């Protein structure tokens, strides 16, 4: 009986330890720092970068991938697609960091994509404000992680590319567009507030991967005022004349519409732009992305 009791006690202790309930393993709000094996990258997890202003808005977190090398490095903000999370883009973020970029990969409220036009466009405003905060966070904290805040490239995948193109083309005009719309039609009000209160949300280059870069014609017909704010096409010429690279898989069946129109619109407005096809589907082509990023950075 004595040995049976000791065996039961040992099993209980082992169970608690394996399930994270042992000493020193309680949940904490302090960001976790880890160095993944087989890499030269230090990762800072779950840094809060945006706070809610309205009810039901979620405080969002960002991961930072810092290369363990000397020198001042270019910066990337990597935006996941609709239904994705920052955890789903670890491989891509690590690859860019291993190449020599300080990478900021945020979570953002992509679950709002299908209902973004409701409540006067509150969902659109929340998504745009949150992503602008991610860029502002990266700009203001780049030097802390060895990055050069004057060389910031925004990379978006799928719907992250679509909304990322809007953010890139709007530059620092984001608040002005929304405030003008809210004044004219009584909303939507601001949804989120940046942790970093000062600084620019403009980017220096944009890479869109597997995006569509246009919104439904139904929205253009039903709410042209909102469409003129949230459509990437409507933002051409408002922001900086930044370089743009649009990457698209030759066998993409999720977003089969080629972004030729967007590329032509940018080209006709004197942007440094190009449309690049890769041998793939609706994936992120890591090698091609790194090659294009290196070209933009003059490497």
C-alpha positions as a Python dict, from the first residue, in 0.01 Angstrom:
ca = {
    (1, 'X'): (0, 0, 0),
    (2, 'X'): (283, 237, 86),
    (3, 'X'): (444, 187, -259),
    (4, 'X'): (107, 227, -431),
    (5, 'X'): (58, 566, -263),
    (6, 'X'): (405, 678, -369),
    (7, 'X'): (335, 568, -726),
    (8, 'X'): (8, 765, -733),
    (9, 'X'): (186, 1074, -593),
    (10, 'X'): (458, 1044, -860),
    (11, 'X'): (196, 1020, -1137),
    (12, 'X'): (14, 1330, -1009),
    (13, 'X'): (336, 1534, -994),
    (14, 'X'): (436, 1423, -1344),
    (15, 'X'): (90, 1512, -1481),
    (16, 'X'): (97, 1862, -1330),
    (17, 'X'): (448, 1925, -1461),
    (18, 'X'): (369, 1815, -1815),
    (19, 'X'): (57, 2032, -1825),
    (20, 'X'): (234, 2351, -1725),
    (21, 'X'): (110, 2365, -1365),
    (22, 'X'): (443, 2308, -1197),
    (23, 'X'): (638, 2567, -1008),
    (24, 'X'): (725, 2874, -1212),
    (25, 'X'): (507, 2787, -1513),
    (26, 'X'): (194, 2990, -1443),
    (27, 'X'): (64, 3214, -1726),
    (28, 'X'): (217, 3558, -1739),
    (29, 'X'): (152, 3877, -1936),
    (30, 'X'): (526, 3928, -1980),
    (31, 'X'): (630, 3864, -2344),
    (32, 'X'): (804, 3532, -2395),
    (33, 'X'): (1153, 3542, -2547),
    (34, 'X'): (1280, 3236, -2729),
    (35, 'X'): (1561, 3139, -2961),
    (36, 'X'): (1435, 2875, -3207),
    (37, 'X'): (1671, 2586, -3264),
    (38, 'X'): (1883, 2574, -3578),
    (39, 'X'): (1841, 2948, -3640),
    (40, 'X'): (2026, 3268, -3566),
    (41, 'X'): (1708, 3453, -3476),
    (42, 'X'): (1574, 3564, -3139),
    (43, 'X'): (1195, 3585, -3119),
    (44, 'X'): (995, 3815, -2891),
    (45, 'X'): (639, 3689, -2863),
    (46, 'X'): (307, 3858, -2790),
    (47, 'X'): (395, 4224, -2751),
    (48, 'X'): (75, 4428, -2722),
    (49, 'X'): (73, 4703, -2985),
    (50, 'X'): (-287, 4825, -3000),
    (51, 'X'): (-561, 4898, -2746),
    (52, 'X'): (-940, 4894, -2797),
    (53, 'X'): (-1137, 5218, -2810),
    (54, 'X'): (-1480, 5066, -2877),
    (55, 'X'): (-1651, 4763, -2716),
    (56, 'X'): (-1582, 4425, -2879),
    (57, 'X'): (-1249, 4546, -3021),
    (58, 'X'): (-963, 4314, -2925),
    (59, 'X'): (-619, 4424, -2803),
    (60, 'X'): (-379, 4283, -3063),
    (61, 'X'): (-28, 4139, -3024),
    (62, 'X'): (280, 4128, -3242),
    (63, 'X'): (588, 3901, -3260),
    (64, 'X'): (934, 4037, -3337),
    (65, 'X'): (1204, 3830, -3512),
    (66, 'X'): (1549, 3974, -3441),
    (67, 'X'): (1849, 3839, -3636),
    (68, 'X'): (2150, 3769, -3414),
    (69, 'X'): (2396, 3966, -3624),
    (70, 'X'): (2563, 4304, -3613),
    (71, 'X'): (2473, 4605, -3821),
    (72, 'X'): (2158, 4805, -3881),
    (73, 'X'): (1907, 4592, -4071),
    (74, 'X'): (1603, 4662, -4289),
    (75, 'X'): (1260, 4615, -4132),
    (76, 'X'): (960, 4409, -4245),
    (77, 'X'): (600, 4417, -4124),
    (78, 'X'): (440, 4089, -4239),
    (79, 'X'): (58, 4080, -4258),
    (80, 'X'): (-122, 3744, -4254),
    (81, 'X'): (-425, 3666, -4466),
    (82, 'X'): (-795, 3639, -4379),
    (83, 'X'): (-853, 3373, -4115),
    (84, 'X'): (-480, 3347, -4045),
    (85, 'X'): (-272, 3426, -3738),
    (86, 'X'): (83, 3542, -3676),
    (87, 'X'): (161, 3190, -3553),
    (88, 'X'): (74, 3057, -3899),
    (89, 'X'): (354, 3263, -4056),
    (90, 'X'): (645, 3157, -3835),
    (91, 'X'): (829, 2985, -4121),
    (92, 'X'): (807, 3289, -4348),
    (93, 'X'): (899, 3533, -4069),
    (94, 'X'): (1200, 3324, -3967),
    (95, 'X'): (1319, 3298, -4328),
    (96, 'X'): (1310, 3675, -4375),
    (97, 'X'): (1486, 3728, -4042),
    (98, 'X'): (1752, 3470, -4125),
    (99, 'X'): (1808, 3659, -4450),
    (100, 'X'): (1881, 3971, -4245),
    (101, 'X'): (1560, 4165, -4173),
    (102, 'X'): (1401, 4259, -3842),
    (103, 'X'): (1051, 4118, -3886),
    (104, 'X'): (737, 4236, -3705),
    (105, 'X'): (448, 3991, -3755),
    (106, 'X'): (118, 4109, -3602),
    (107, 'X'): (-217, 3954, -3538),
    (108, 'X'): (-494, 4173, -3679),
    (109, 'X'): (-876, 4137, -3687),
    (110, 'X'): (-907, 3962, -4023),
    (111, 'X'): (-1222, 3790, -3894),
    (112, 'X'): (-1401, 4117, -3976),
    (113, 'X'): (-1347, 4083, -4351),
    (114, 'X'): (-1697, 3954, -4428),
    (115, 'X'): (-1878, 4205, -4204),
    (116, 'X'): (-1644, 4503, -4241),
    (117, 'X'): (-1899, 4722, -4424),
    (118, 'X'): (-2161, 4692, -4150),
    (119, 'X'): (-2220, 4964, -3889),
    (120, 'X'): (-2109, 5238, -4126),
    (121, 'X'): (-1786, 5057, -4209),
    (122, 'X'): (-1666, 5012, -3850),
    (123, 'X'): (-1497, 4681, -3933),
    (124, 'X'): (-1296, 4838, -4214),
    (125, 'X'): (-1185, 5122, -3987),
    (126, 'X'): (-1079, 4879, -3714),
    (127, 'X'): (-871, 4669, -3953),
    (128, 'X'): (-700, 4972, -4106),
    (129, 'X'): (-631, 5142, -3772),
    (130, 'X'): (-489, 4823, -3620),
    (131, 'X'): (-250, 4762, -3910),
    (132, 'X'): (-139, 5126, -3910),
    (133, 'X'): (-57, 5077, -3542),
    (134, 'X'): (155, 4772, -3630),
    (135, 'X'): (360, 4982, -3870),
    (136, 'X'): (390, 5263, -3618),
    (137, 'X'): (503, 5012, -3354),
    (138, 'X'): (767, 4873, -3591),
    (139, 'X'): (896, 5220, -3681),
    (140, 'X'): (924, 5329, -3320),
    (141, 'X'): (1085, 5007, -3196),
    (142, 'X'): (1304, 4912, -3491),
    (143, 'X'): (1631, 5036, -3338),
    (144, 'X'): (1567, 4836, -3020),
    (145, 'X'): (1594, 4517, -3227),
    (146, 'X'): (1874, 4630, -3458),
    (147, 'X'): (1654, 4763, -3737),
    (148, 'X'): (1664, 5073, -3956),
    (149, 'X'): (1330, 5253, -3923),
    (150, 'X'): (1390, 5437, -4252),
    (151, 'X'): (1385, 5108, -4450),
    (152, 'X'): (1048, 4953, -4371),
    (153, 'X'): (881, 4715, -4617),
    (154, 'X'): (521, 4607, -4573),
    (155, 'X'): (451, 4251, -4695),
    (156, 'X'): (97, 4117, -4712),
    (157, 'X'): (-42, 3776, -4810),
    (158, 'X'): (-388, 3712, -4959),
    (159, 'X'): (-636, 3955, -4800),
    (160, 'X'): (-340, 4089, -4605),
    (161, 'X'): (-200, 4196, -4942),
    (162, 'X'): (-528, 4364, -5038),
    (163, 'X'): (-564, 4564, -4719),
    (164, 'X'): (-187, 4610, -4700),
    (165, 'X'): (-189, 4784, -5038),
    (166, 'X'): (-445, 5030, -4904),
    (167, 'X'): (-231, 5101, -4597),
    (168, 'X'): (82, 5142, -4811),
    (169, 'X'): (-82, 5373, -5065),
    (170, 'X'): (-262, 5587, -4806),
    (171, 'X'): (56, 5663, -4612),
    (172, 'X'): (-8, 5897, -4321),
    (173, 'X'): (-344, 6009, -4463),
    (174, 'X'): (-536, 5727, -4296),
    (175, 'X'): (-686, 5927, -4009),
    (176, 'X'): (-780, 6215, -4237),
    (177, 'X'): (-976, 5986, -4473),
    (178, 'X'): (-1171, 5826, -4190),
    (179, 'X'): (-1238, 6147, -4000),
    (180, 'X'): (-1369, 6314, -4314),
    (181, 'X'): (-1602, 6019, -4379),
    (182, 'X'): (-1716, 6009, -4016),
    (183, 'X'): (-1794, 6382, -4021),
    (184, 'X'): (-1997, 6352, -4339),
    (185, 'X'): (-2207, 6052, -4233),
    (186, 'X'): (-2185, 6037, -3854),
    (187, 'X'): (-1941, 5747, -3827),
    (188, 'X'): (-1776, 5512, -3790),
    (189, 'X'): (-1582, 5645, -3491),
    (190, 'X'): (-1223, 5545, -3420),
    (191, 'X'): (-1204, 5179, -3315),
    (192, 'X'): (-849, 5126, -3189),
    (193, 'X'): (-563, 5325, -3039),
    (194, 'X'): (-193, 5264, -3093),
    (195, 'X'): (34, 5177, -2802),
    (196, 'X'): (292, 5398, -2973),
    (197, 'X'): (121, 5737, -2978),
    (198, 'X'): (365, 5916, -3207),
    (199, 'X'): (535, 5837, -3536),
    (200, 'X'): (456, 5757, -3895),
    (201, 'X'): (249, 5468, -4030),
    (202, 'X'): (383, 5521, -4384),
    (203, 'X'): (600, 5249, -4539),
    (204, 'X'): (897, 5266, -4775),
    (205, 'X'): (804, 4970, -5000),
    (206, 'X'): (520, 4723, -5044),
    (207, 'X'): (513, 4357, -5151),
    (208, 'X'): (171, 4202, -5208),
    (209, 'X'): (145, 3823, -5240),
    (210, 'X'): (-167, 3653, -5387),
    (211, 'X'): (-391, 3955, -5336),
    (212, 'X'): (-686, 4083, -5541),
    (213, 'X'): (-648, 4460, -5474),
    (214, 'X'): (-1010, 4536, -5551),
    (215, 'X'): (-1329, 4517, -5352),
    (216, 'X'): (-1671, 4396, -5458),
    (217, 'X'): (-1849, 4608, -5716),
    (218, 'X'): (-2156, 4558, -5495),
    (219, 'X'): (-1998, 4782, -5228),
    (220, 'X'): (-1907, 5038, -5492),
    (221, 'X'): (-2272, 5051, -5597),
    (222, 'X'): (-2433, 5027, -5252),
    (223, 'X'): (-2199, 5259, -5060),
    (224, 'X'): (-1974, 5462, -5293),
    (225, 'X'): (-1860, 5693, -5010),
    (226, 'X'): (-1725, 5400, -4810),
    (227, 'X'): (-1583, 5236, -5122),
    (228, 'X'): (-1388, 5552, -5204),
    (229, 'X'): (-1216, 5525, -4866),
    (230, 'X'): (-1152, 5150, -4841),
    (231, 'X'): (-1072, 5056, -5203),
    (232, 'X'): (-697, 5031, -5271),
    (233, 'X'): (-758, 5161, -5622),
    (234, 'X'): (-911, 5480, -5480),
    (235, 'X'): (-593, 5546, -5279),
    (236, 'X'): (-352, 5553, -5572),
    (237, 'X'): (-166, 5883, -5572),
    (238, 'X'): (-264, 5988, -5219),
    (239, 'X'): (43, 5858, -5038),
    (240, 'X'): (411, 5830, -5110),
    (241, 'X'): (528, 5714, -5453),
    (242, 'X'): (671, 5400, -5302),
    (243, 'X'): (797, 5094, -5495),
    (244, 'X'): (536, 4818, -5527),
    (245, 'X'): (584, 4452, -5620),
    (246, 'X'): (278, 4231, -5677),
    (247, 'X'): (350, 3856, -5661),
    (248, 'X'): (95, 3603, -5787),
    (249, 'X'): (93, 3224, -5819),
    (250, 'X'): (50, 3090, -6170),
    (251, 'X'): (-189, 2821, -6040),
    (252, 'X'): (-372, 3026, -5774),
    (253, 'X'): (-734, 2905, -5762),
    (254, 'X'): (-829, 3092, -5444),
    (255, 'X'): (-757, 3434, -5595),
    (256, 'X'): (-753, 3345, -5966),
    (257, 'X'): (-805, 3704, -6080),
    (258, 'X'): (-469, 3842, -6185),
    (259, 'X'): (-371, 4180, -6034),
    (260, 'X'): (-292, 4316, -6381),
    (261, 'X'): (-539, 4602, -6349),
    (262, 'X'): (-389, 4722, -6021),
    (263, 'X'): (-38, 4702, -6161),
    (264, 'X'): (-142, 4901, -6469),
    (265, 'X'): (-314, 5166, -6255),
    (266, 'X'): (1, 5206, -6048),
    (267, 'X'): (220, 5214, -6356),
    (268, 'X'): (4, 5481, -6519),
    (269, 'X'): (39, 5687, -6201),
    (270, 'X'): (420, 5668, -6223),
    (271, 'X'): (476, 5420, -5941),
    (272, 'X'): (780, 5194, -5950),
    (273, 'X'): (574, 4877, -5985),
    (274, 'X'): (593, 4531, -6136),
    (275, 'X'): (382, 4214, -6150),
    (276, 'X'): (580, 3898, -6079),
    (277, 'X'): (443, 3547, -6133),
    (278, 'X'): (577, 3249, -5940),
    (279, 'X'): (538, 2876, -5987),
    (280, 'X'): (284, 2805, -5715),
    (281, 'X'): (-72, 2837, -5590),
    (282, 'X'): (-202, 3057, -5305),
    (283, 'X'): (112, 3016, -5098),
    (284, 'X'): (392, 3248, -4988),
    (285, 'X'): (692, 3173, -5214),
    (286, 'X'): (969, 3229, -4961),
    (287, 'X'): (1261, 3227, -5205),
    (288, 'X'): (1088, 3465, -5450),
    (289, 'X'): (976, 3694, -5167),
    (290, 'X'): (1331, 3717, -5030),
    (291, 'X'): (1467, 3782, -5379),
    (292, 'X'): (1217, 4063, -5441),
    (293, 'X'): (1275, 4208, -5095),
    (294, 'X'): (1652, 4206, -5152),
    (295, 'X'): (1604, 4389, -5482),
    (296, 'X'): (1393, 4656, -5314),
    (297, 'X'): (1657, 4700, -5044),
    (298, 'X'): (1933, 4731, -5305),
    (299, 'X'): (2108, 4415, -5185),
}
